[in-house]
Amino acid sequence: MKGYRLYAIIPALFLLCGWFILISRPASAGMVLHDGAGQYSGPERHPGESEVIAHLTTEPAEVTAGKHATIRFSLSDAGGRPVQGLTLMHARYLHVVIVSQDFSVFAHIHPRDFERLTPRALKGGKFFVRFTFPKAGRYVVGLNFAVKGRPFSRHFIVTVAGEPKMAPVREDFSREKRFDGLDVVFKTSPARLAANRKALLSYVFTKNGKAVTDLRPWLAAPMHLAIVSSDLKYFLHVHGEVPGMSHHGHDDDHMHMAVPPKFGPEIEVPVVFPGKGLYEVYGQVGYEGRVILTKFMVNVK
C-alpha cells in the first residue's frame, strides 16, 4: 500500500514542477497570458541594457477595433523590482508611439495625458495609456524612457481583432507633400539608403512659396520622428536638429538640446536604419500652436 502511494505521488510532483516552470517562463513576442489581460513581451533586451525589462498588458485581453483599450506598461530590473530613477526625456517620463502595419494610423501619447505622475507612481514602475485602435490588424507600440539620464527604447506588437481590417501598404515615394497648410520637401543623403549606415534626412518647410522660419519646438526638440518598418520589426524614435545647432546628450538621443525658440525652414535628422526594408518616417514639428504631422516613405537596401 505504501509503495502504491509513492508511485502515485511521484507523477504528481513532476506535474507540479512542470507547471511551476511554465508559469515562471517569460512571455515570448505576442504571447497572451490568460490572467485577465493580454500580455506582450517585445524585443526588450539590448546589449548593455538587460537591467531594464518592459512588459505590456492590454485591457481587455482581446483588443477589438473601434473599442476603447487600456495599455499598461511595467518597468522592472533584472530582479523583478520596479525600475527606479526615471528621468524626464524631452519633457515627458514616457513616450508611447502607436503605428498600424498599413501605416495609416499614428499616435504619439504619454501616460501623463491620462493620469498625474506622482513621485509614488514613478517609483512603482507601472503606467498606462488609453487608445482606440480604429482598424483590425497588427500594430507596433513603441515605448521610450530614460533611467538616471540613460535613454531606453522598447517596442511591442499588439494584434487587434474585428472590423474594418487593414489594407495592404500603399507605396508612396513622393518627396514633396503638403501637410496642414505647409509644403514640405523631404530628402535623404545618400539618396540610396543602406542598412546600418549613417544617413541624413532633411526637411524644408515653405508656405505659399515662402520659407517658414517660425517653426516652434515641440516637447523640447525641433522635431520628433518615429520610424517604423513595414514588418514592424524595427522601431526608432529619433529627433531632428536645426542645422548648426549644438546639443548635449547620449549618442543620438539628444536628450538635452539647445533648441532656439523658433527656427526653419530646414530640419536635419541623423539616423541609422537597422535593417533592410520599407519604412514609414513620421515627423512632428510645432507651428502656430499646433503639431504638424508629416509622413514619408523610404526603401532601405
BELMO-V220793 format. One record per run of one state. SS is the DSSP state (alpha for helix, beta for strand, coil for the rest). FROM is the first residue (numbers start at 1). TO is the last residue. If there is no record, write none. Layout:
ss,from,to
SS,FROM,TO
SS,FROM,TO
This chain:
ss,from,to
coil,1,1
alpha,2,24
coil,25,33
beta,34,34
coil,35,36
beta,37,40
coil,41,52
beta,53,59
coil,60,63
beta,64,64
coil,65,67
beta,68,76
coil,77,81
beta,82,82
coil,83,85
beta,86,87
coil,88,88
beta,89,89
coil,90,91
beta,92,92
coil,93,93
beta,94,100
coil,101,105
beta,106,109
coil,110,110
alpha,111,113
coil,114,118
alpha,119,124
coil,125,125
beta,126,132
coil,133,135
beta,136,147
coil,148,149
beta,150,161
coil,162,164
beta,165,165
coil,166,175
beta,176,179
coil,180,181
beta,182,189
coil,190,197
beta,198,207
coil,208,209
beta,210,211
coil,212,214
beta,215,216
coil,217,217
beta,218,218
coil,219,220
beta,221,221
coil,222,223
beta,224,229
coil,230,234
beta,235,239
coil,240,240
beta,241,241
coil,242,246
beta,247,248
coil,249,255
beta,256,257
coil,258,262
beta,263,263
coil,264,265
beta,266,272
coil,273,276
beta,277,287
coil,288,289
beta,290,300
coil,301,301
